[in-house]
Amino acid sequence: MGEQAGTARPDDIAEMDITEPTVTWLEVSHPQQPIPIGENDRVLDSEFNHQHDVWEVLLVALPEDEEGEEDE
């Protein structure tokens, strides 16, 4: 009941099992600390939210190619 859809903490994104491309906003309150993201993940946009004193980062998380799968 206390969870909001689309809200993720940096810890959550590192622990998620990504099976398809996922776009999510992250709130980064301690930007001096690295956020663990996957090798293929990309930051699409970021902005500083002065009201909440956090960086908001738009991230696309892609599934890992553990087995080197090629569909083509």
N, C-alpha and C positions, 0 to 999 in steps of 0.2 A: 504494500500500500504506500510505503514511503518512497518508492522508486519512481523516477520519471523517465518516460521513453525518450531516447535520444540523448540522454545525459550520461557522460562517461567520465570517470576519473582516469588520470594517467595510469594508475595501477590496473584498472579494469581493462584497458586496451591491450596491455601486455599479456594479460591472462586470458583474453578472449580467444576462442577457437574460430578464426576467420575462415569461412568456407566459400564466401563470395565477396566481391568488392563491397566495402562498407564505408560510407561517408558519415563522419561524426564531428561534432564540435567538442573540444576539450577545453576546460578551464585550467590554466596553469598559474597557480598562485606563487610558485617558487621557480621562476624562469632560469635561475642559476643552476638548478639541478637538471640533469638530462632526463628526458622522457624516453623510456624504452619502446621503440617502435620497430617493426619488421624491416628487413632489408629493402623490400619493394614498396613500403608505405611512403606516402608523400604528403607534405604540408601544402595545401592549396591556397590558404590565406590565413592571415592573423591580424589581430587588432587589439589594442590595449583598451580595456573597459575601465575607465576612470571611476565610475560609480562603485564598482566592486573591487577595484584595485587588483585585477587579474588580467593576464593575457588570455584571449580566446583564440583558439587555433582550429582551423578547419582541416581535417585530416582525412585522407582516403587510405584505408587499410586494405591491402590485397592479400589473398590467400598465399601461403608459402608453397613453393614447389618442392616438396620434400623428396619426391621420387623422380624429379626431372621429367614429369609427364608432358607429352606433346600431343595435343588432340588432332593435329593436322598431319 
